[in-house]
Amino acid sequence: MRIEDWMKFPVHAVRPLDSIARARAILEQYRINQLPVVVDDRLVGIITDRDLRSASPSVAETASIDAGTVEDVLLDPEKTSVEQVMSERVVSLGPKDTVEEAARLLISERIGAIPIVENERLVGILTRSDVLGAFLGLVASGGVLERAKPARSSQAKASRSKNTKPKAKKSGAPKTNKSRGPIAKKKPQRKR
C-alpha cells in the first residue's frame, strides 16, 4: 500500500515566525496533534501539541504571575515564535513509499505523524490514524496479515526456561479457606 493513497492533503501548516498561540489555535480548531513548519512549501520543522504544552505556562504559573508572587519570565504565547519551540529534525517520507515503512518509522521514532515530501515540497501528512485506517482496509479486504516475531537471544530463552515455575495442577479437592475450612458455595437467592 502506498502512502499517497492514505495521506491527508492539503496539510495544515505554520510558518516559523507565526506565534505559538496561532499554532495552538490551529491544533485545537482541526483537532490535530502535529503541524509541519514550512517556508515556501518547503518543510523546515514540525511542532506538536506536546511542544506547545511545554512552552506554555501552566495554570498554577499563570495564577502566580497574576498574583505577583512569581516574576513573569515565562514565554508569552502571543510573542513566542514557532521557530523557538519547533523541532528542526523531521522524519519524512515520499508519497510512493509504503504504509508499512511509515508504520515502522512511527514505532521506531515514537512519533505520531510523518510529513510527506516530494521534490522538496510538503505534499501531505500520514498519521497513526491513517495507518490504522490502512490496516482496517487491509483486514476488511481479506488481506493476509503476518506479525513478525521479535528475535530472541539464546540467553533470554535460557534464563526464561530456568526461571519458569511449573503450573499448579487443579485437584478435585474442594477449595478451602485456611482459617475456616472448606468454602461453601452459596445458593442463589430468589427475588421476592
C-alpha positions, 0 to 999 in steps of 0.5 A: 500500500502506498502512502499517497493513497492514505495521506491527508492533503492539503496539510495544515501548516505554520510558518516559523515566525507565526506565534505559538498561540496561532499554532495552538489555535490551529491544533485545537480548531482541526483537532490535530496533534502535529503541524509541519513548519514550512517556508515556501512549501518547503518543510523546515520543522514540525511542532506538536501539541506536546511542544506547545504544552511545554512552552506554555505556562501552566495554570498554577504559573499563570495564577502566580504571575497574576498574583505577583508572587512569581516574576513573569519570565515565562514565554508569552504565547502571543510573542513566542515564535514557532521557530523557538519551540519547533523541532528542526529534525523531521522524519519524512517520507515520499508519497510512493513509499509504503504504509508499512515503512511509515508504520515502522518509522512511527514505532521506531521514532515514537512519533505520531505523524510523518510529513510527506515530501516530494521534490522538496515540497510538503505534499501531505501528512500520514498519521497513526490514524491513517495507518490504522485506517490502512490496516482496517482496509487491509483486514476488511479486504481479506488481506493476509496479515503476518506479525513478525516475531521479535528475535530472541537471544539464546540467553533470554530463552535460557534464563526464561526456561530456568526461571519458569515455575511449573503450573499448579495442577487443579485437584478435585479437592474442594477449595478451602479457606485456611482459617475456616475450612472448606468454602461453601458455595452459596445458593442463589437467592430468589427475588421476592 
